Amino acid sequence: MFKLLVGLGNPGPEYEDTRHNAGFWWLEAVARELKVHLQPERSYFGLVARATHDGQPLWLLEPMTYMNRSGQAVAALARFYKIAPEQILVAHDELDLPPGDARLKKGGGHAGHNGLRDIHAQLGSPDYWRLRLGIGHPGHKSEVANWVLKKPAPEQRDALQAAIERSVRALPDLLAGQPEKATVAIHTSKPPRPKPPKPAASGPDTPS
């Protein structure tokens, strides 16, 4: 189903641990899971790795163009390998979800996200898939730019990391073309509570 996995973020050590780089964190976790290494590729304006799934190539991409030029890298690789928008999955930070939540969706608007906005423009289509990784909202629109470029608090980072790990565990279903099954796993942020044990039957030897 998917031929290109993309993680969005900003290059450079000053941005490495900021909320806006959640997509990078996800893609690097995927690379570790698939045992591949991201390498600079000037032709695609980013770090690229090639994996194989069911005998077919699977590309991983971290654009090094800064967030607002992400589409330049995505479109360059997609056009060269003739990858359709619906075969692309883009992981990105999501203000409208709390840390620990993740959502998989296909198509839709960019909701003001500069990376998605440029991918829309460069691909000429919104019909790619997105993995939305919650980073929470600062509460006021005027604080958003500062919020995404700051490091999350430790408990927020831990929650975000848990969402990343959960979505990576769903990778086999995603790559097998079973997004509905993957969605269930990704959207379940907490394990179900175990059912309480049934009370013991009362009797002469049972304390009340």
C-alpha positions in Angstrom: 0.0 0.0 0.0 2.6 2.6 1.1 5.7 3.2 -0.9 6.9 6.3 0.8 7.0 7.1 4.5 7.8 10.8 5.5 8.6 12.4 8.8 8.4 16.2 9.1 10.6 18.4 11.1 13.4 21.0 11.0 17.1 20.1 10.5 19.8 21.2 12.9 20.6 20.5 16.6 18.7 23.6 17.8 15.5 22.0 16.6 16.2 18.3 17.4 14.2 18.0 20.5 11.4 20.5 19.7 7.7 19.6 19.3 7.8 20.4 15.6 10.2 17.5 15.1 7.7 14.8 16.2 7.6 13.5 12.6 11.4 13.1 12.5 11.2 11.1 15.8 8.6 8.8 14.3 10.5 8.2 11.1 13.7 7.5 13.0 11.9 4.9 15.1 10.6 3.3 11.9 14.1 3.2 10.5 15.3 1.4 13.6 12.4 -1.1 13.4 13.2 -1.8 9.7 17.0 -1.9 10.4 17.8 0.7 7.7 19.9 3.9 8.0 18.9 7.3 6.7 21.6 8.9 4.5 21.8 12.3 2.8 20.5 12.4 -0.8 20.9 15.7 -2.5 18.6 14.8 -5.3 15.7 14.5 -2.8 16.7 17.3 -0.5 16.8 15.1 2.6 17.8 12.0 4.5 16.7 8.8 2.7 16.6 5.1 3.3 15.4 2.2 1.2 13.8 -0.8 2.8 12.0 -3.7 1.2 8.5 -5.0 2.0 7.0 -8.0 0.2 9.7 -7.7 -2.5 8.8 -4.1 -3.2 10.9 -1.0 -2.4 9.8 1.2 0.6 11.3 4.6 0.9 11.8 6.6 4.1 12.4 10.4 3.9 13.3 13.2 6.3 13.2 16.5 4.4 16.2 18.7 5.2 14.5 21.7 3.6 13.0 23.2 6.8 9.3 22.6 7.5 7.8 25.2 5.2 9.6 23.6 2.1 8.9 20.0 3.0 7.0 19.4 -0.3 10.1 20.1 -2.3 11.7 16.9 -0.9 8.5 14.8 -0.9 7.6 15.7 -4.5 11.1 15.1 -5.8 11.3 11.6 -4.6 7.6 10.8 -5.4 7.9 12.0 -9.0 11.2 10.2 -9.7 9.8 6.8 -8.4 6.3 7.4 -9.7 4.7 7.2 -6.2 1.1 8.3 -6.1 -0.2 10.6 -3.3 -2.3 7.8 -1.8 0.9 5.7 -1.5 2.5 8.3 0.8 2.2 8.5 4.6 3.4 11.7 6.3 4.0 11.8 10.0 3.7 15.3 11.6 3.1 17.1 14.9 -0.6 17.9 15.6 -1.7 20.9 17.7 -5.3 19.7 18.0 -4.4 16.4 19.7 -3.0 16.1 23.3 0.4 14.4 23.8 -0.1 10.7 23.8 -2.8 10.7 21.1 -2.2 9.8 17.5 -4.6 9.6 14.5 -4.3 8.1 11.1 -6.3 9.8 8.3 -6.3 10.1 4.5 -6.6 13.4 2.8 -8.2 16.6 4.1 -6.9 20.1 4.7 -3.5 21.2 6.0 -5.1 23.1 9.0 -2.4 25.8 8.8 0.5 23.3 9.2 3.3 24.8 7.0 4.8 21.4 6.1 1.5 20.0 4.9 0.7 23.2 3.1 3.8 22.9 1.0 3.3 19.1 0.4 -0.2 20.0 -0.9 1.2 22.6 -3.2 4.1 20.5 -4.5 2.1 17.2 -5.0 -0.9 19.1 -6.4 -3.1 16.8 -4.2 -4.2 16.4 -0.6 -4.9 12.7 -1.0 -1.9 11.4 0.9 -2.2 9.8 4.3 -1.2 11.5 7.5 -0.1 10.2 10.9 -1.0 13.0 13.3 1.1 13.0 16.5 -0.4 15.1 19.2 1.7 17.8 20.8 -1.1 19.7 22.5 -2.0 23.4 22.1 -0.7 26.3 24.1 -4.2 27.8 24.4 -3.7 30.9 22.3 -3.1 31.2 18.6 -0.4 33.9 19.1 1.7 31.4 21.1 1.6 28.6 18.6 4.9 29.5 16.7 6.8 29.6 19.9 5.1 26.5 21.3 6.1 24.2 18.4 9.7 25.3 18.5 10.1 24.5 22.2 10.9 21.2 23.9 8.0 19.5 25.4 7.9 18.9 29.2 9.3 15.5 30.2 5.8 14.0 30.8 4.6 15.3 27.4 7.6 13.8 25.7 7.0 10.5 27.4 3.4 10.5 26.2 4.4 11.5 22.7 7.0 8.7 22.6 4.4 6.2 23.7 2.2 7.2 20.8 5.1 6.9 18.4 5.9 3.4 19.7 2.3 2.4 19.4 2.1 3.5 15.8 5.4 1.7 15.0 3.9 -1.5 16.3 1.0 -1.0 13.8 3.5 -0.7 10.9 3.0 -4.3 9.7 -0.7 -3.7 9.3 0.0 -0.4 7.5 2.5 -1.9 5.1 0.1 -4.9 4.5 -2.5 -2.5 3.2 -4.8 -2.8 6.3 -5.2 0.8 7.4 -8.5 0.0 9.3 -6.7 -2.6 11.5 -3.8 -0.2 12.0 -6.2 2.6 12.9 -7.6 0.6 15.8 -4.1 0.0 17.3 -2.9 3.6 16.7 -6.0 5.3 18.1 -6.1 3.2 21.2 -4.1 5.3 23.6 -4.7 3.3 26.7 -4.9 -0.5 27.2 -8.3 -1.8 28.2 -8.8 -2.1 31.9 -8.9 -5.7 33.2 -12.3 -6.9 34.3 -12.5 -7.1 38.1 -12.6 -10.7 39.5 -16.0 -12.1 40.4 -16.8 -12.1 44.1 -16.4 -15.4 45.8 -19.6 -17.2 46.6 -20.6 -16.7 50.2 -20.9 -19.7 52.5 -20.1 -20.9 56.0 -16.4 -20.8 55.4 -16.3 -17.5 53.5 -15.6 -14.3 55.6 -18.2 -11.6 55.0 
